[in-house]
Amino acid sequence: MINKVFILFFVLANMLWFSGCSQTTIASIKKKKTTTITSQSTHKATMKPYCVLGKNYTPEYIELGDTMSGIASWYGPNFHGKYTSNGEIYDMNDFTAAHKTWPMDTLVKVTNLDNGKTQIVRINDRGPFKDGRIIDCSYAAGKNLGLDKSGLAKVKIEAIGFNSKPIKPTILNDNVYVAQNTKTSSDTKKILLNNFGIQVGAFKFKDGADTTKSQYASLDKRYTAEIKKFSLDDGSEIYRVFVMGFATEQEAKDYMSCYGISNAIIIRG
């Protein structure tokens, strides 16, 4: 009987673990280590303009004390264990959040204007991409703010620190949780390899492929345009143009939507 119960628990646990959205999932997460701050190169990349669902966003550098008011939401199990925009592995039990334009590793104080609760979070992701929403809190942060019950809430957010990493949350009172603010001189983070691309053209002559490559190479510097030559069964050759460097299939689709590209073929490099 004990063995049957154990097997059932194991099966259910694995079903929950592998459920979620279509982005790359880490099959297993070892015991969590302290998260280092975003590397300089990755930080620079996350401050470039980007496009999601046909809308352009421009990240901006801000100053301590800058505020913003709007709607907060939360995200949890469906994204747990997947990569965030700065290459970290999302842990819904950490006090983190997604913001569309503020820099990565910004410490933000979130105040729920409906119930007065506050929570300090560290930005490590981009979003939420719905009108009116200004911040998407992790499950742990959202729960402390009361978002697990209301789903959404009117909030005020305030930038209170930069280049931070949470060591261990410290409970100040029933409403406030603070993550310590530290700096590090090195970063051993492994960056998620970009392995998705789209075919944007196929040409019998290389001149046409070169022209198309040049057009897409200057369109968005975050991605690279390249030409690949293929041999056909009849002995002829064809030159295909690809835009590479998308971290997920959805990112490739967003790129196509932003630039009005239809009927392109998404590949995994």
C-alpha positions as CSV (number, residue, x, y, z in Angstrom):
1,M,0.0,0.0,0.0
2,I,2.8,2.4,0.9
3,N,4.5,1.7,-2.4
4,K,1.4,2.4,-4.4
5,V,0.9,5.7,-2.6
6,F,4.5,6.7,-3.2
7,I,4.2,5.9,-6.9
8,L,1.0,7.9,-7.2
9,F,2.6,10.9,-5.5
10,F,5.6,10.6,-7.8
11,V,3.5,10.6,-11.0
12,L,1.3,13.5,-9.9
13,A,4.4,15.5,-8.9
14,N,5.9,15.0,-12.3
15,M,2.7,15.9,-14.1
16,L,2.6,19.2,-12.2
17,W,6.3,19.8,-12.8
18,F,6.2,19.5,-16.6
19,S,2.9,21.5,-17.0
20,G,3.1,25.2,-18.1
21,C,3.5,27.4,-21.2
22,S,5.5,26.6,-24.3
23,Q,8.7,28.3,-23.3
24,T,11.9,26.3,-22.5
25,T,11.6,24.5,-19.2
26,I,14.3,23.3,-17.0
27,A,13.7,19.6,-16.4
28,S,15.0,19.8,-12.9
29,I,16.1,22.5,-10.6
30,K,18.8,21.8,-8.1
31,K,18.9,23.3,-4.7
32,K,18.6,27.1,-5.2
33,K,21.8,29.1,-5.0
34,T,22.0,32.8,-4.3
35,T,21.2,34.7,-7.5
36,T,23.9,37.0,-8.8
37,I,23.1,40.3,-10.4
38,T,22.6,40.5,-14.1
39,S,25.8,40.5,-16.1
40,Q,26.8,43.7,-17.8
41,S,26.3,42.3,-21.3
42,T,22.9,40.8,-20.5
43,H,21.9,44.0,-18.7
44,K,22.8,46.0,-21.8
45,A,20.8,43.7,-24.0
46,T,17.7,44.0,-21.8
47,M,17.8,47.8,-22.1
48,K,17.3,47.7,-25.9
49,P,13.9,48.5,-27.5
50,Y,11.8,45.5,-28.1
51,C,8.4,44.5,-29.5
52,V,5.8,42.2,-28.1
53,L,2.3,41.5,-29.6
54,G,2.8,44.3,-32.1
55,K,3.7,47.0,-29.6
56,N,7.1,48.6,-29.1
57,Y,8.6,49.2,-25.7
58,T,11.7,51.2,-24.8
59,P,13.4,50.4,-21.5
60,E,14.6,53.4,-19.6
61,Y,17.1,54.3,-16.9
62,I,15.4,55.7,-13.8
63,E,16.4,57.4,-10.6
64,L,15.9,56.4,-7.0
65,G,12.5,57.6,-5.9
66,D,10.8,57.4,-9.3
67,T,7.2,56.2,-9.0
68,M,4.4,54.8,-11.1
69,S,0.8,54.0,-10.4
70,G,-1.4,51.4,-12.2
71,I,-2.6,47.8,-12.0
72,A,-0.5,44.9,-10.6
73,S,-1.0,41.3,-11.4
74,W,0.9,38.1,-10.5
75,Y,2.3,35.0,-12.2
76,G,3.3,31.7,-10.7
77,P,3.0,27.9,-11.4
78,N,2.7,28.2,-15.2
79,F,6.0,30.0,-15.5
80,H,7.9,28.4,-12.5
81,G,11.2,26.9,-13.6
82,K,11.4,28.8,-16.9
83,Y,13.8,31.5,-18.1
84,T,13.1,35.2,-17.3
85,S,14.1,38.0,-19.6
86,N,17.5,38.4,-17.9
87,G,18.4,34.7,-18.2
88,E,17.5,33.7,-14.6
89,I,15.4,30.7,-13.7
90,Y,12.0,32.0,-12.5
91,D,11.2,30.9,-8.9
92,M,7.6,31.8,-8.0
93,N,8.7,31.7,-4.3
94,D,11.2,34.5,-4.7
95,F,10.3,38.2,-4.3
96,T,10.7,39.2,-8.0
97,A,8.6,40.9,-10.6
98,A,8.3,41.8,-14.3
99,H,8.3,45.4,-15.5
100,K,8.1,46.5,-19.1
101,T,10.8,49.3,-19.1
102,W,12.6,49.6,-15.7
103,P,16.1,48.2,-15.5
104,M,16.8,44.6,-14.4
105,D,17.8,44.2,-10.7
106,T,15.9,47.4,-9.7
107,L,14.5,47.0,-6.2
108,V,10.9,48.2,-6.2
109,K,8.6,48.9,-3.3
110,V,5.0,47.9,-4.3
111,T,2.1,49.3,-2.3
112,N,-1.3,47.8,-2.7
113,L,-3.6,50.9,-2.6
114,D,-6.6,48.7,-1.9
115,N,-5.4,47.2,1.4
116,G,-2.3,49.2,2.3
117,K,0.1,46.1,2.1
118,T,3.6,46.6,0.8
119,Q,6.2,44.3,-0.7
120,I,9.7,44.9,-2.0
121,V,10.6,43.0,-5.2
122,R,13.5,42.8,-7.6
123,I,12.9,43.2,-11.3
124,N,14.2,40.2,-13.3
125,D,11.7,39.9,-16.2
126,R,9.7,41.9,-18.8
127,G,6.0,42.3,-18.7
128,P,3.1,42.4,-18.1
129,F,1.9,43.0,-21.6
130,K,-1.7,44.0,-21.0
131,D,-3.1,47.5,-21.1
132,G,-3.1,49.2,-17.7
133,R,-0.9,46.8,-15.9
134,I,2.5,48.1,-14.7
135,I,4.0,45.3,-12.8
136,D,3.6,41.5,-12.7
137,C,4.6,40.1,-9.3
138,S,5.9,36.6,-8.4
139,Y,3.5,34.4,-6.6
140,A,5.2,34.9,-3.2
141,A,5.2,38.7,-3.7
142,G,1.6,38.7,-5.0
143,K,0.4,36.6,-2.0
144,N,1.9,39.1,0.5
145,L,0.2,41.9,-1.3
146,G,-3.2,40.0,-1.4
147,L,-3.1,39.5,-5.2
148,D,-3.7,35.8,-4.7
149,K,-7.2,36.6,-3.6
150,S,-8.0,39.7,-5.7
151,G,-6.0,38.7,-8.9
152,L,-5.5,42.4,-9.7
153,A,-5.0,45.5,-7.6
154,K,-4.3,49.2,-7.9
155,V,-0.7,49.8,-6.8
156,K,2.0,52.4,-6.5
157,I,5.5,51.3,-7.2
158,E,8.7,53.1,-6.2
159,A,12.3,52.5,-7.2
160,I,14.4,52.1,-4.0
161,G,17.6,50.5,-5.2
162,F,19.7,49.1,-8.1
163,N,22.1,46.2,-8.9
164,S,20.5,44.1,-6.1
165,K,20.2,40.5,-5.3
166,P,18.0,39.0,-2.6
167,I,20.0,37.2,0.1
168,K,17.2,36.3,2.4
169,P,13.9,38.1,2.9
170,T,13.7,39.8,6.3
171,I,10.2,40.3,7.8
172,L,9.9,43.8,9.3
173,N,6.2,43.5,10.1
174,D,3.1,41.8,8.8
175,N,3.1,43.8,5.6
176,V,6.7,44.6,4.7
177,Y,9.3,42.2,3.4
178,V,12.8,43.5,2.4
179,A,15.5,41.9,0.2
180,Q,19.0,42.9,1.1
181,N,20.9,45.0,-1.4
182,T,24.4,43.9,-2.4
183,K,26.8,44.1,-5.3
184,T,29.1,41.5,-6.8
185,S,32.2,41.9,-9.1
186,S,31.7,38.7,-11.0
187,D,28.9,36.8,-12.7
188,T,28.9,33.1,-13.4
189,K,25.4,33.0,-14.8
190,K,24.9,30.8,-17.8
191,I,22.9,32.7,-20.4
192,L,20.1,30.9,-22.2
193,L,21.2,30.1,-25.8
194,N,19.1,31.7,-28.5
195,N,18.1,28.8,-30.7
196,F,14.9,29.9,-32.6
197,G,14.8,31.6,-36.0
198,I,12.5,32.4,-38.9
199,Q,13.0,31.9,-42.6
200,V,12.2,35.2,-44.3
201,G,13.1,34.3,-47.9
202,A,14.3,31.7,-50.4
203,F,16.1,32.7,-53.6
204,K,17.5,31.0,-56.7
205,F,20.2,33.6,-57.0
206,K,22.4,34.8,-54.2
207,D,22.0,38.5,-55.1
208,G,18.4,38.4,-53.9
209,A,19.4,36.7,-50.7
210,D,22.1,39.3,-50.0
211,T,19.6,42.1,-50.4
212,T,17.1,40.5,-48.1
213,K,19.8,39.7,-45.5
214,S,20.9,43.4,-45.5
215,Q,17.3,44.5,-45.0
216,Y,16.8,42.3,-42.0
217,A,20.3,42.9,-40.5
218,S,19.5,46.5,-40.0
219,L,15.9,46.0,-38.8
220,D,16.6,44.9,-35.2
221,K,20.2,44.6,-33.9
222,R,19.2,42.0,-31.2
223,Y,18.9,39.4,-34.0
224,T,21.2,38.3,-36.8
225,A,20.4,37.7,-40.4
226,E,22.2,34.9,-42.2
227,I,22.1,33.0,-45.5
228,K,22.3,29.3,-45.8
229,K,22.8,27.4,-49.1
230,F,20.8,24.2,-49.8
231,S,21.2,21.7,-52.6
232,L,17.9,20.5,-54.2
233,D,17.2,17.0,-55.6
234,D,17.5,18.2,-59.2
235,G,21.1,19.4,-58.6
236,S,20.3,23.1,-58.4
237,E,20.9,25.3,-55.3
238,I,18.7,27.6,-53.3
239,Y,19.7,30.4,-50.9
240,R,17.5,30.8,-47.8
241,V,17.6,33.8,-45.5
242,F,17.0,33.4,-41.8
243,V,16.7,35.8,-38.9
244,M,18.2,34.0,-35.8
245,G,18.5,34.7,-32.1
246,F,15.1,34.3,-30.7
247,A,15.0,32.7,-27.2
248,T,11.5,31.2,-27.7
249,E,9.0,30.4,-30.4
250,Q,6.7,33.2,-29.0
251,E,9.5,35.7,-29.3
252,A,9.9,34.8,-33.0
253,K,6.1,35.2,-33.4
254,D,6.2,38.6,-31.7
255,Y,8.9,39.7,-34.1
256,M,6.8,38.6,-37.1
257,S,3.8,40.5,-35.7
258,C,5.8,43.7,-35.1
259,Y,7.2,43.8,-38.6
260,G,4.2,42.5,-40.5
261,I,5.9,39.3,-41.6
262,S,3.4,36.6,-42.7
263,N,3.9,33.0,-43.8
264,A,7.5,32.8,-42.4
265,I,8.7,29.5,-41.2
266,I,9.9,29.2,-37.6
267,I,12.8,26.9,-37.1
268,R,14.9,25.8,-34.1
269,G,18.6,26.2,-34.8
